[in-house]
Amino acid sequence: MNGPQNWSRESLPNYTDNFLVSPADLDESLIYIQCQEKLFRISFSTMRKYSTYFQRPGAVYVIDDQTPETVGAYLYFNERLVFSPDPEHITPFSSVLPDSWEMKTTLAQKLHLWDICGQFGNYLLRRYVEQHIGDILTNWRHYYRHPVDHDGLKNPEWCVLDNFGMAYQLCVDMRWDLQASAIVQSFVRNIRDDEWDDWEENLVEESLEFFWRAENGLAEIREAQRLAEARQAQQLGEVRSAVDIYVGGVLAGEALRNGG
């Protein structure tokens, strides 16, 4: 991170080597934060312990090189965050994400951040990420048709397939039926694009594999939902049975008291 030169280590017990913090102006209303160690990024309990530090009145934080987990942890304490790989082009994190984030993160990472925003109650950012995901599913070529190395070949389609494959698997693992279905539908729409014809031979095998995974993944989601509904119905039936027994006992007791 090309932040200020006067980095100072924040004196957090046992974590003095993990944080670099520096005020960007004299009144410390803008603070740069850079995590030094990956293990610290997912330590929610540690961040909760020092929550007062992250809630300095009026402070806006600039964070760099963070995973979705860390972003969620910061959001838990303070929505006034800034995400910027370049401090000279600062973008308010809670309202809009920079183009670099949109282009450099995978669809799976975006879905992960969308979920984390819901967990931490940052619905403003969640709606923005949700809208951005919708834009990707509508026109993925703008985001993921960039050549990437795959088996020694530079092929734009591999990037798309890899992105959608990872995102789809995340949806299966998280039991997100609607999101998984949307990804499959988007894949079907975009695979028919005429621009794909030149790479048709390379796409056939990967596409068939994707659809096979999609079919099995949706079946897995729906089976999990069916089992959950069955358990819920069973629990509801047990509750109703217990209530019936209780009510029956009450009525029988009243009948005895009334000499019935």
N, C-alpha and C positions, 0 to 999 in steps of 0.2 A: 504494500500500500504506500503510495507516494504522499504520505501525510507530512505534518510539520516535522522539522528536524529536532525539536526539543522534546522527544519522547521521554516520558518519565514512567517508572514502574509504579503501579498502584500497590500500596502496601496491604494486600489482602493476605491473611494468615494462610500459610502453606501454598499459596498460589502466586507468589511474587514473580515467578518466572513465566507465568501463563498470560499475563495481561500487559499490554502496552497502552497507556492512556495519556492523552495530551490535550489540554485546552487549545482550541483553535483561535480564541480571541481573549481579550483581557478579562472580560466578566464571566468567562467560562460558560457561556450559554450554548456553545457548540463544542462538543467533545468527540474526539476521534478514539475509536476503540479497535484494537486488533488482537484477536486471539492468537496465542503463540503455540498452543498445543491442542491437537484434535480431541484428546480425551476431555478437555474442559468444555468443549462445545456441547456435549450432551449431558452435562452435569446440571440438571434442573434443580436438584436439591441444593447444590452450592449456590446457584444463582438466586434461589429463594432466600437463602441465608443472608445474602448481601443485597436484598431487594431495595433497601433504603438507598444504597449507592446508586442504583439504576433509576431511582425516582427523584433525582435532584430537581428541585423546582425550576421550571422553565428551561431545562436542558434538552437539547436535541442531540441524538447520538448518531454518529457515522460509523457503520460497521462494514467490514471488508472480509471477503473470502469466507463466507459463512455457509454452513449447511442449512437445509430447511428446519432441522431441529433447533439449531441455535437461534435462527430468526424467530421461531415460535417462542422460545424462551425469553428473548428480549421483548417480544410483543406482549408477553404476559405482564411485564412490569411497566412498560411505557410504550404507548402507541406513537409517540413523537420520535420516530426513528428515521434514519437516512441510510439508504443502501447505495453505495457508490464505489466502484473500483478506482475512480478518479475524483479526488476531493474537489477538483476545480469545476466539476460538473455535478453538483449535488442535486439529488432528486428526493423529495419527501417520500419516504417509504410507505407511510400510511395512506397515501392517496394514489400514487402511481409508481410502477416499477420501471427502471430504466431499460432502454432497448437492449443493452448488453445482457441483462438478466433474462429477457425474453428469448434472446437468440442462443444463449450459451447453456441454458438449462434444458433438461429433457422434459418430455411430457409427463413422465412418471414423477419427476421432482416437482413439477408444477402441481400435480394432483396431491402430492404429499404435503406441500405447503398449504394448499386449499383445505385439506383435512386439519392441519395444525391450527390454521386461523380459526376454524370452527371450535376446536378444543379450547383455545385461549380467548374466545369471544371477540376476536377482531373481525367483525362482520363486514366492515368497510373494505378492508384488504381482501377478505374472502370473496366478496362480490366482484372485485376487480379481477382477481385471479380466475374466478369462474368465467367471467366474460372473455378473458384472454384465452382460456382453454376452448371456449366455444368458437372463437375466431380460428384457432388452430384446426379444429375438427372440420370447420367449413372450408378452409383454404390452407391446407398444410404445406403446399409448395412454397409459400412465402417464408416459412419457418425452417422446414427440414429438408428441402431439396438441395442441400449443399453437399458436394462430393466429400466422401470420407473413405479412408482406406479400409478395405474389406477383402481379405484373401489376396492382397497384393493389387487389387483393382480399385480404381477411383470410380465409384458408381453412386449417383445421388439416391437411388432407390434403397440402398442398404441402410442409409441413415433413417429413412422413413420407416422401414420395416423394423429396425432395431428399436426406434423410439416407440412405435406403437406396440411392439411386442412387450417391452418392459412395462409400459403404461397399462396394457391390458392385464398382465400378470398381477400388477399391484391391485387392480380392481377386483380380480378374482380372489386374491389373498384377503382383501378388506371386505369382501362380500358386497361390493358396490354394483348392484345389478344395472341400474340406469346408466352409470358411467361406462360400464363394460359394453352394454348394448350400443351406446352412442359411438364408442370407438370402433366397434365392428361395422356399424352402419356407415361411418365416415370412411373406413377402409374400403368398403364395397363401392361407395360413390367415387372415390378418388382413383381406385384401381382401374376404372373404366376410362380414365383420361387418355386422350389420344397421344399425349406426350410420352406415355409409358411404352408405346409400341416398340421403340428402338431397343428396349432392354427386356423384351418379353421373355426371352429364353432364360435370363437370369432370375426373372420374377416368379416364374411358374412354380418352381419347387418351394421357394420361400413362402409364396402366397398360400399354397396348399397347406403347408405346415402351420401357417398362422390361422387359417380357417379351422383346421383340425383342433388347434389349441382353443380357439374361440368357442367351438361347439362344446368341447369338454369343459371349458371354464364356465360357460353359462350354465351348463348342466350341474356343475359343482355348486355354483351359487344358489341355484334354485332348489337343489336337494338340501342344502344347509338351511334355506328359508323354510322349506317344508318341514324339516325336523324341528326347527325353532317354533313354528306354528303348532306342530303336534304337541311339543312340550308345553306350550302355553295353554293349549286346549285341555291337556291332561291336568295341569295345575288348576285351571279354572274349574274343571269338573270336580277335582278334589275339594276345592273351596266350597262349591255349591253343595256337594255332598255333606260336608261338615256343617254348613249352614242349615241344611234340611234336617240333619240329626238334631242340631241345637234347637231349631224351631219346634220340631216334633216333641222334644223333651219338655220345652216350655209349655206347649199346649197340653201335654199329658199332665203336667204338674198342676196347671190351672183347673183341668177337669177333675182331678182328685180333690183339690181344695173346694171345688164347688159341689162335691158330692156326686159327680157324674160317673 
